[in-house]
Amino acid sequence: MTELTIASAPASAAPAAAAAPAAPAIRGSAPAGVTHPKTIKSFVRRAGRTTTGQAKAFEDFGPRFVLPYTPAPLDAPAAFGRSAPLVLEIGFGMGEATAHIARVRPQDNFLCCEVHEPGVGALLKRIGEQALTNIRILQHDAVEVIDHMLPEGSLDGVHIFFPDPWHKTKHNKRRLIQPPLVAKLAARLKPGGYLHCATDWQPYAEQMLQVLGAEPLLQNTTTGFAPQPDYRPLTKFENRGLRLGHGVWDVVFVRRN
Ligand SMILES: C[S@@+](CC[C@H](N)C(=O)[O-])C[C@H]1O[C@@H](n2cnc3c(N)ncnc32)[C@H](O)[C@@H]1O
């Protein structure tokens, strides 16, 4: 992967959200002057108890590894304490795959978004147990992070693993993988950067292939579905599904030059 450099936001821009300078126009971003347009959410905030271990992990590791959401461009080298290729993950759940990938790819930085608080605690716990240093967490809607914190051409990769399938047709509009979000992600990838999605729900897998295939900035790395890249582990959830005879589909596209 190529070395990543992102233009730093002025130091004063980060805490002063209201006074932040107008962001440059980005394809697929909110109309000028609209900071928080009403959008369909791809998640519902699930009830779920944070365990004592997760709460302790918040205390011990939250200050270093959880970044505040601010609607201003992210200074990634400052946030990670180094310049390295930047991969965005949307919806890491309990962070099992996230921690594994960060461990086997120490050369890359992983910016990971999740709204489910126990999941954030669980990933912080793994960060502590595995002494990981290359993850930063945003406990916030990834769509707002993309719109307001990630400039065009700032990402080397994007991971979206087992996004909620929203089985009922009337809820399909909540699915993450739809043309507007894919256009935003493609614009934020560097040329050669990749978008990797995986799902165990075949109709969603087909939607992924169709939507990514229709985005002019993206090109499939293969014909149809991709072989599982070696960095993506088989999680407990996936193993259980495979034992029950369910399939899993990976879709990997790259941004054209
Ligand atoms: C089905 S879970 C999969 C979790 C994990 N990737 C895995 O493979 O086990 C989907 C997760 O995405 C999160 N999610 C959905 N939309 C999101 C968004 N817009 N921003 C951040 N997280 C989101 C949900 O909270 C949920 O935890």
The ligand as an ORCA input file, in Angstrom:
! r2SCAN-3c Opt
* xyz 0 1
  C     -24.699     -7.382     11.992
  S     -23.545     -6.401     12.830
  C     -22.003     -7.039     12.202
  C     -20.853     -6.721     13.084
  C     -19.462     -7.181     12.607
  N     -19.038     -6.484     11.409
  C     -19.358     -8.658     12.438
  O     -18.987     -9.106     11.362
  O     -19.638     -9.383     13.395
  C     -23.659     -4.804     12.043
  C     -23.145     -3.695     12.924
  O     -23.078     -2.488     12.181
  C     -23.392     -1.414     13.036
  N     -23.810     -0.283     12.183
  C     -24.826     -0.280     11.286
  N     -24.907      0.900     10.666
  C     -23.913      1.673     11.199
  C     -23.500      3.009     10.963
  N     -24.129      3.782     10.055
  N     -22.470      3.492     11.676
  C     -21.840      2.716     12.592
  N     -22.181      1.443     12.856
  C     -23.208      0.924     12.161
  C     -24.480     -1.970     13.956
  O     -24.541     -1.261     15.175
  C     -24.019     -3.407     14.135
  O     -23.246     -3.571     15.299
*
